[in-house]
Amino acid sequence: MTNWIRTTNNTKINLNDIPTLKIRELRAAIIEEKKRPIGFFGKDWGEGRVKLFCILADDKNSQLLVSSALFDANEKTYECITNEIPAFHIFEREFYENFGIKPLNHPWLKPVRKNQKEYPFFEMDGEEVHQVAVGPIHAGVIEPGHFRFMCHGETVYHLEIMLGYQNRGVEALMVKKPSNQLAESICGDSVIAYNSAYSQVMEALKDIHISDKAQLIRKLALEMERAAIHIGDLGAIAGDIAYLMGASVFGATRTLVINTMLEFSGSRFGRGLINVGGVNFDLDKETIKRAKQTLLKVEKDVVRMCETMLKNTSVMSRLEKTGTVSTERAQETGLVGMAAKASGLDLDSRFDFPDKWMQKLDIVRTPIQGSGDVNSRFKLRYKEIKESISMIKKFFLELENHQNEPILVDSNVPCAKDAFAISIVEGWRGEVVHVALTDWEGKLSEYKIKDPSFNNWYGLALAVRNNGISDFPLCNKSFNLSYAGNDL
């Protein structure tokens, strides 16, 4: 019997075709494959049993490997995978937290979300060692999260991040009453990415094929979202180093992008644009013409401001060699998206799991040679803004060939029975992963979500080591991770 079933992005497979192994067999199969984990979650299988599903990404071959292991009611432990593949550390912690099945010898078996009472913070001894606690309540409108710094003088030896304050039970809500409105409300700065992933996974389960026109509108909206948030983050980084001109220019420029999205959908963040079966709003020629003119100004302003900042020695003294995560450490701990790319790992699901438009429109990958510091994360945003605008232009041009197509097809059809589907969308932070399972009646029985922040919060903790504690706000802004996306 094979250990894995291979599938692709946005493709339905039969739940009963997924191999069911013993946990020791699954563990051995995972270690043998040496692939990147994107899913590792349990499901109540009745009679006290738990079924563990594992999804590995074969990025080079654009394939997904799926397998499972069934725990009997009296099976409450297994030998951890993390000591062999450290990227599993957060996945095993979450599985243990949800089902009480302990990964033996796990090096950092701490709560992920259920942690507000007696969290076991790491402790350091020494007369000159002191702790600095920040949060969970922060200034302004930042979401809640607790940061515990272990410092020697001004130098950070270790940062521990305690989350879970935004735990809303989203995955259970998705099973009870799935909707586009719920999907786009999960993570407010990634509306398009989340709504796209939800719509695509449901379309796979329902065997719905949307029009080329709807596909293109979704794709350009995703790149608009990427450009808008990246521009805002460049402004936030500028603000944290007291470069007020940059903060002002980027803030105003971001507004141009999100106001264009307002023209598209009636929402600056794209709420209501995407629906299962396509999109709710068409783009007429005048709207597209105005958007092109706006994006031309946006690109010029971003280039001018970024080039000015990157030539400024005071700016570079703050960005270079601050908050560095090495390539080796990024790969080892399983960073994804921006955090990974800035450290030299070329992970991008737009190219690793491409749709037909990437090749048809000649959209090619241009890796960045990042060193993993704040400067690399700044430059990566700059690069991706320009690339996104270039992609949007191509999508606008291609739309002219699909003017007579419908923007929305009927989605009022049942899901397939005993089905399993995965949708990966490259949001601006990184991969947003939605996994949906149906039962023998075709009803959703499990819905699993992974935000890129789930992988990357530990990367932020690594980034601030041996930096001054005053560098933390800058490091934090350069990652700009999501509390809500992590906590779900």
Secondary structure as UniProt FT lines:
FT   STRAND          5..7
FT   TURN            9..10
FT   STRAND          11..14
FT   HELIX           15..17
FT   STRAND          20..21
FT   HELIX           23..33
FT   STRAND          36..46
FT   TURN            47..48
FT   STRAND          49..58
FT   HELIX           59..61
FT   STRAND          63..71
FT   TURN            73..74
FT   STRAND          77..79
FT   TURN            82..84
FT   HELIX           86..88
FT   HELIX           89..99
FT   STRAND          102..104
FT   TURN            107..108
FT   TURN            127..128
FT   STRAND          129..134
FT   TURN            140..141
FT   STRAND          146..152
FT   TURN            153..154
FT   STRAND          155..162
FT   TURN            165..166
FT   HELIX           170..176
FT   HELIX           180..183
FT   TURN            184..185
FT   TURN            188..189
FT   HELIX           191..206
FT   HELIX           212..240
FT   TURN            241..242
FT   HELIX           244..265
FT   TURN            268..269
FT   TURN            271..272
FT   STRAND          274..275
FT   TURN            276..277
FT   STRAND          278..279
FT   HELIX           285..310
FT   HELIX           313..319
FT   TURN            320..321
FT   HELIX           327..333
FT   HELIX           337..342
FT   TURN            343..344
FT   HELIX           349..352
FT   HELIX           356..360
FT   TURN            361..362
FT   HELIX           374..399
FT   HELIX           400..402
FT   TURN            403..404
FT   TURN            417..418
FT   STRAND          419..426
FT   STRAND          431..438
FT   TURN            440..441
FT   STRAND          444..450
FT   HELIX           452..463
FT   TURN            464..466
FT   HELIX           469..471
FT   HELIX           472..479
FT   HELIX           483..487
//
